[in-house]
């Protein structure tokens, strides 16, 4: 089932270690098929280099396994909660990328100090509260705190990103770590200046509606 999505997720999962967003078996990507509402997600505890398209698990939005011989990710319940409450979302990524997670460990959001952040996120990256792994609680924190951003930090935990596609969610995860790293470096030098909200809106509009082909 959903072989095209499985193959896409296999390739997208390889982007996580390639971009330094995960270590060992941590982190995952999921995708929702808009036609069937079925969700495809990484199996739990499988090394990224060992992952195959056929290893991915297919579930319905209630968590029933439709296809797959392996256990789904331990974050599955939170992914499904987000999909049920955000019908505009068709891709979700979770990472513990180090610079962004350093902000999460301190319970700090990431202000808009960079034009690249205004472009991609259109505002700060918020930090949600603490929640234990395994149930819907993390998903609840994501939905409650992410707002209009494609990314949110989870206190003492890591990063969740969302998108209209799994690829868009992976891009947001890559960009989250990129701006978190630059922001951290900037804070070692001094106190960066936030970009005015009006300018953030203009930059985001240009990037969303003018930039590219």
C-alpha positions, 0 to 999 in steps of 0.5 A, a space after each residue: 500500500 502507498 508504495 510511492 509515499 513509502 519510497 518518498 519517506 525512505 529518501 526523506 528519512 536519509 536527509 535527517 542524518 545527512 543534515 545532522 538532525 538525528 543520531 542513532 535511531 532517534 527522529 522520524 518522518 510521517 506522511 498522510 495520504 490526502 486521498 485515503 487519510 492513511 498515515 505512513 511512519 517510520 518503524 521504531 528503533 530502526 537505524 536510518 541506513 538499514 531502513 527500507 521503503 517496505 519497513 514503513 508502517 501504515 496506520 489509520 488516524 485512530 492508530 490501527 495498523 493497516 499494513 506493516 510487520 514492524 512496530 511504528 514509531 514511539 511518537 506515532 500517537 502524537 503524529 496522529 493527534 496532530 493529523 486529526 487536529 490539523 487537516 492542513 498538515 500532510 507531513 510531520 517530522 520529529 528530531 533532537 537536532 542539537 542547537 534547536 534542542 539546546 533552546 528547548 532544554 532551556 524552554 526558550 523560543 527562537 526570536 526572529 533575528 535573521 531574514 532567513 527565519 522571517 522568510 521560512 517561518 514568518 515569526 518566532 519558533 515557539 517553545 511548548 511545554 514538557 510532555 512525556 513520550 508515548 502518548 498524545 501529550 506531545 501532539 497536544 503540546 504541538 497543536 496548542 503552541 505551534 500557531 502559524 509556524 511550521 516548527 515548534 520546540 518541546 521543552 526538554 525534548 526536541 523539535 516538531 515540524 509540520 508541512 503540507 507535505 512530508 518534504 515541506 516538514 523536512 525542509 522546516 526541520 533543516 531550517 529550524 536547526 540552521 537558524 538555531 545554530 546561527 542564533 546560538 553563535 550570535 548570542 555568544 557575540 552579543 545580543 542580536 536585534 530582532 527584526 520588526 514584525 512589519 518587516 518579518 511579514 514583508 519578508 515572509 510574503 516575498 518568500 512565499 509569493 515571489 521567490 523562486 520559479 
